[in-house]
Structures are given as structure tokens and as C-alpha cells.
């Protein structure tokens, strides 16, 4: 998206709204304006398919404490077995499936709001071509999903996916999530160790960096 004065103003207004309503916006359906409308449209598709999904990405980072995080799109994790049916139903419910390069995960455009929806399929492997993750994306039920309605991904699963992605911006999100959830650090360590020792090791390195910056 091109950064125009109109887009910047809209993003600043959104940031103000989110900050003011932080204590009330506990579910994806509570998001304001265009974002709430696209969530409700996704709920309609999930109900039609009888499947479950969780919201990940930037909105989940915001929900779990990093209030400065504002994003342009919506990321959802879907069960592998439901992806094709979900995409078919979405194209009949106000969404357009966007063309993607071969091997890339599906992307939708909500026509009414202009918001893009990135679909992260269960079993997909995060990371980059040169550094693929050692694990794949779990089933949404393991991350807090409820059938027929969008829920936010759980904090441990969010940190897991961020570390699996392995990008600098994702690790920066992990830093902020750890900073805002210090009372849950032990829980996060246990979860990551159970998923893969590489994630637990990297998380510990991030915590060390965080402690060093706090001391400075």
C-alpha cells in the first residue's frame, strides 16, 4: 500500500481509537471500523464451512500487549482440510482470491473494505527459502480456535509462529511481547521447549537482550 497523507491520517486515527478502546476490544469482532467488518465477514464464511480459525500476525501482537502495533491486513490460520472449502465460500461472500506466485499461501481481498486477508494453512512451513522453520503450522484448535468464529491466537502459539518466521520484524515483535508479558515468560519457555529446542534457545537469547537493554 502506498503511504499517502490520507493513508497515514487513517492509520493515526486507527491507532488513537485502538489505544482508547484497548480494555474493551478483547475479541477480533470488537475491532473498529473496516477491521471489525472484515472479521464479521470472515465469521460468516467460517460458519458456512463449519471450521475454525485464529487471528495471528500484527493484530494478535496488538491484542497480546504491544499496543503500538498497527497493521494493514488480517492473518488467519486455517485447518489444512478446510482451506479449499473456505476459499470457495469466501469468493461467494464478498471476498476475491488474489493471484499468488506458485508455492505462496493464499491471499484474499475483502471487496467492501479493501483489506487483505493472508491465509496461513495448517502444515505450512514458515521461514524463508534459505532458512525454513524446523516445524510447521499447527492446527488452529491447538492455538485457541473455536468453531465458527474467529478468535485470537494464544500468546504461546503467537510467539512460536513469530520465531518460526525468523524475520527481523517478527523477532522485534517477540521482544515487545516478552516485554509486555513478563509474568508469562516461564509459560512461554515451557511451550517453546516442547515445540522445538531451537525456538526455546532463540527466545532465551531475546530475553537476555531485553534484560541488557533494560539495564542500559
C-alpha positions as CSV (number, residue, x, y, z in Angstrom):
1,X,0.0,0.0,0.0
2,X,1.3,3.4,-1.0
3,X,1.9,5.7,2.0
4,X,-0.2,8.8,1.2
5,X,-1.3,11.6,3.6
6,X,-4.8,10.0,3.6
7,X,-3.5,6.6,4.5
8,X,-1.2,8.0,7.2
9,X,-4.0,10.0,8.7
10,X,-6.3,7.0,8.7
11,X,-3.6,4.9,10.4
12,X,-3.1,7.5,13.1
13,X,-6.8,7.8,13.7
14,X,-7.0,4.0,14.0
15,X,-4.1,3.9,16.5
16,X,-5.8,6.5,18.6
17,X,-9.1,4.5,18.6
18,X,-7.3,1.3,19.5
19,X,-5.4,2.9,22.3
20,X,-8.6,4.4,23.7
21,X,-10.6,1.2,23.5
22,X,-7.8,-1.2,24.5
23,X,-9.6,-2.6,27.6
24,X,-12.9,-3.2,25.7
25,X,-11.6,-4.7,22.4
26,X,-11.0,-8.2,23.7
27,X,-12.1,-10.2,20.7
28,X,-11.4,-9.8,16.9
29,X,-15.1,-8.9,16.5
30,X,-14.5,-5.8,18.7
31,X,-12.0,-4.2,16.3
32,X,-13.2,-0.8,15.0
33,X,-14.4,0.3,11.5
34,X,-13.2,-1.7,8.5
35,X,-11.4,-4.3,10.5
36,X,-14.4,-5.2,12.5
37,X,-16.4,-5.6,9.3
38,X,-13.9,-7.9,7.7
39,X,-13.8,-10.0,10.9
40,X,-17.5,-10.4,10.8
41,X,-17.4,-11.3,7.1
42,X,-14.8,-14.0,7.9
43,X,-17.0,-15.3,10.7
44,X,-19.8,-15.7,8.1
45,X,-17.5,-17.8,6.0
46,X,-16.3,-19.9,8.9
47,X,-19.9,-20.6,9.9
48,X,-20.7,-21.6,6.3
49,X,-17.8,-24.0,6.3
50,X,-18.2,-25.2,9.9
51,X,-14.5,-24.7,10.5
52,X,-12.3,-22.8,13.0
53,X,-9.5,-20.2,12.6
54,X,-7.4,-17.9,14.7
55,X,-6.2,-14.4,14.0
56,X,-2.4,-14.2,14.1
57,X,0.0,-11.5,12.8
58,X,0.0,-7.9,13.8
59,X,-3.5,-7.9,15.3
60,X,-2.6,-10.7,17.6
61,X,0.6,-8.9,18.6
62,X,-1.6,-5.8,19.4
63,X,-4.1,-7.9,21.4
64,X,-1.3,-9.5,23.5
65,X,0.1,-6.3,24.7
66,X,2.1,-4.4,22.1
67,X,-0.3,-1.5,21.7
68,X,1.9,0.4,19.3
69,X,1.5,-2.4,16.7
70,X,-0.9,-1.4,13.9
71,X,-1.2,-3.4,10.8
72,X,-2.9,-3.2,7.4
73,X,-4.1,-6.7,6.8
74,X,-5.5,-9.7,8.7
75,X,-3.7,-13.0,9.1
76,X,-5.7,-16.1,9.9
77,X,-4.6,-19.8,10.5
78,X,-6.9,-22.4,8.9
79,X,-7.0,-26.2,9.2
80,X,-5.4,-27.8,6.1
81,X,-8.5,-29.8,5.3
82,X,-10.7,-26.7,5.3
83,X,-8.7,-24.3,3.2
84,X,-10.2,-25.1,-0.2
85,X,-13.8,-25.1,1.0
86,X,-13.1,-21.8,2.9
87,X,-11.7,-20.2,-0.2
88,X,-14.6,-21.2,-2.3
89,X,-17.1,-19.9,0.3
90,X,-15.2,-16.7,0.7
91,X,-15.4,-15.9,-3.0
92,X,-19.2,-16.1,-2.7
93,X,-19.3,-13.9,0.4
94,X,-17.6,-10.7,-0.6
95,X,-14.0,-11.8,-1.0
96,X,-11.8,-12.1,-4.0
97,X,-8.9,-14.6,-4.1
98,X,-5.8,-12.8,-5.3
99,X,-3.3,-14.4,-7.6
100,X,-0.2,-15.6,-5.8
101,X,3.2,-16.9,-7.1
102,X,3.4,-20.7,-7.1
103,X,4.1,-22.1,-3.7
104,X,2.8,-19.0,-1.8
105,X,0.0,-19.2,0.7
106,X,-3.5,-18.0,-0.3
107,X,-4.5,-14.3,0.0
108,X,-7.9,-12.8,-0.1
109,X,-9.2,-9.3,-0.7
110,X,-12.4,-8.2,1.1
111,X,-14.0,-6.1,-1.6
112,X,-16.1,-3.8,0.7
113,X,-13.2,-2.7,2.9
114,X,-10.2,-3.2,0.7
115,X,-8.5,-5.2,3.5
116,X,-6.3,-8.2,2.5
117,X,-6.5,-11.5,4.4
118,X,-3.5,-13.8,4.5
119,X,-4.3,-17.4,5.0
120,X,-1.7,-19.5,6.9
121,X,-2.6,-23.2,6.4
122,X,-2.0,-25.8,9.0
123,X,1.0,-27.8,7.9
124,X,2.6,-24.9,6.1
125,X,6.3,-24.3,6.9
126,X,7.2,-20.7,7.9
127,X,10.6,-19.2,7.5
128,X,12.4,-18.3,4.3
129,X,13.7,-20.3,1.4
130,X,17.3,-20.2,2.8
131,X,16.1,-20.7,6.4
132,X,12.9,-22.8,6.6
133,X,11.5,-23.3,10.1
134,X,12.1,-26.7,11.7
135,X,8.4,-27.0,12.4
136,X,5.1,-26.5,10.6
137,X,2.0,-24.5,11.5
138,X,-0.2,-26.4,14.0
139,X,-3.9,-27.0,13.7
140,X,-5.9,-23.9,14.9
141,X,-7.5,-25.9,17.7
142,X,-4.1,-26.2,19.3
143,X,-3.8,-22.4,19.2
144,X,-7.1,-21.4,20.8
145,X,-9.6,-21.7,17.9
146,X,-13.4,-22.1,18.3
147,X,-15.5,-23.5,15.5
148,X,-17.4,-20.9,13.5
149,X,-16.0,-17.7,15.0
150,X,-12.6,-16.0,14.8
151,X,-10.5,-16.0,18.0
152,X,-7.1,-14.5,18.7
153,X,-4.2,-17.0,18.6
154,X,-2.9,-17.8,22.1
155,X,0.2,-15.9,23.2
156,X,2.5,-19.0,23.3
157,X,1.4,-20.0,19.8
158,X,1.9,-16.5,18.6
159,X,5.5,-16.4,19.9
160,X,6.1,-19.8,18.3
161,X,5.0,-18.7,14.9
162,X,6.9,-15.4,15.2
163,X,10.1,-17.3,16.0
164,X,9.3,-19.8,13.2
165,X,9.1,-17.0,10.7
166,X,12.6,-16.0,11.6
167,X,12.4,-12.4,10.2
168,X,13.8,-9.4,12.0
169,X,10.5,-7.8,12.2
170,X,8.9,-10.9,13.7
171,X,11.7,-11.2,16.3
172,X,11.1,-7.5,17.1
173,X,7.5,-8.4,17.9
174,X,8.7,-11.2,20.2
175,X,10.9,-8.7,22.1
176,X,7.8,-6.5,22.7
177,X,5.6,-9.4,23.6
178,X,8.1,-10.6,26.1
179,X,8.4,-7.0,27.5
180,X,4.7,-6.7,27.9
181,X,4.1,-10.3,29.3
182,X,7.0,-10.7,31.7
183,X,4.7,-12.6,34.1
184,X,4.2,-15.3,31.4
185,X,7.9,-15.8,30.4
186,X,8.2,-19.2,32.2
187,X,5.0,-20.4,30.4
188,X,6.4,-19.3,27.1
189,X,9.7,-21.0,27.7
190,X,7.9,-24.3,28.5
191,X,5.8,-24.1,25.4
192,X,8.7,-23.3,23.1
193,X,10.9,-26.1,24.6
194,X,8.1,-28.6,24.0
195,X,7.7,-27.4,20.4
196,X,11.4,-27.2,19.4
197,X,14.6,-26.5,21.3
198,X,15.7,-24.1,18.6
199,X,12.8,-21.8,19.5
200,X,13.5,-22.0,23.2
201,X,17.1,-21.2,22.6
202,X,16.4,-18.1,20.5
203,X,13.7,-16.9,22.9
204,X,16.3,-17.1,25.7
205,X,18.7,-15.0,23.6
206,X,15.9,-12.4,23.1
207,X,15.3,-12.3,26.8
208,X,18.9,-11.7,27.5
209,X,19.0,-8.8,25.0
210,X,15.8,-7.5,26.6
211,X,17.3,-7.6,30.1
212,X,20.5,-5.9,28.8
213,X,18.6,-3.1,27.2
214,X,16.5,-2.6,30.4
215,X,19.7,-2.2,32.4
216,X,21.1,0.3,29.9
